[in-house]
Each structure stands twice: as C-alpha cells, then as structure tokens.
C-alpha cells in the first residue's frame, strides 16, 4: 500500500469515526439498554440501533477509546485509538487493550445473528498479538466475522489492522448461545 493510499484510508477512517461519535453524542450515551428498548429487536437490529445512537453503547468503549463503526449480518467493525493511557511499562499498548477491542468485534459479530429472545456469552477467547502497537499507530480496526452460529455455540474470528493494512493481532472466540429468560410480571 502506498503512503498516499495509507493516508486516504486513515482519512476515511477518521471521518467514519467522527460521524459515529456525532451520532452517539446525540443519543442516550453509555449504559445498558432496558428490556423495553430491546423488545421486538433481533441482534442485528439492536446493534444497528446502537450504532445509530438510539440505544446506549457500552461504557468500556469510552474508557478504552474505541467505538463501533459498522455492523452487518455476522460482522462487526470497531475502531480504536491506542494511546499512552493504554501503554504497558515498555511503552507499547497493553495486551488487554488488544483483547478488549478484538473481543468486542467478535462478540458483536455474533450478536448480529441472535434472534429476538436469544443471547450469547463468551466461553473462550484466544488472541495472537503479532506486532506491537506504538504511538506511531494512530488508529486500528478490529473486524469480526462469524464463522458458525448454531443453537448452542457460535464461533467467530477477527483481525486487528492498521490503515496501511498491517496486521497487529488476530483472535477467535467460542460463544455459548442461550434463551433469555422472560422476566416474570413484565
């Protein structure tokens, strides 16, 4: 990838992030959606409503400086800004930041395939960091895709890449899929 195309990609990423943050700033902010807010929505509709700023987003996104950029059926993309507040004592981004960003992309990709009344939880997460993140890397994207979604298990994989196409990490997950219990009296 040429330096010019790298800059074009970074510019597009920054614009997508600005657009998303503007929508989110007009919504309910960080938090947890209520059962009433989720009623009648499947997982993809829920994720789309979150991205549109109609439902609360996870507070950890603000804490770790990342956000959901796009969702589709079986796919979720998060973009993050690795900053000095995420550094380990060696001056590179802590592995937990990698893992959280990748876990978000993986889990939300699975979430897009949940029918109404079904949910999931991460049972296993495997992260392979192949390149350090330093202050020179301004943004990265975690792109998660579902490999399999069944009645009891779902699997997904994700890649963490820079705007120049460099791979920084990749991950896989296995999620347990289950029915959400209806709250009595509601």
HELIX and SHEET records of a PDB file:
HELIX    1   1 UNK A    3  UNK A   25  1                                  23    
HELIX    2   2 UNK A   35  UNK A   38  1                                   4    
HELIX    3   3 UNK A   43  UNK A   51  1                                   9    
HELIX    4   4 UNK A   59  UNK A   64  1                                   6    
HELIX    5   5 UNK A   84  UNK A   86  5                                   3    
HELIX    6   6 UNK A   95  UNK A  111  1                                  17    
SHEET    1   A 6 UNK A  66  UNK A  72  0                                        
SHEET    2   A 6 UNK A  75  UNK A  80 -1                                        
SHEET    3   A 6 UNK A 140  UNK A 149 -1                                        
SHEET    4   A 6 UNK A 153  UNK A 162 -1                                        
SHEET    5   A 6 UNK A 167  UNK A 179 -1                                        
SHEET    6   A 6 UNK A 118  UNK A 129 -1                                        
END                                                                             
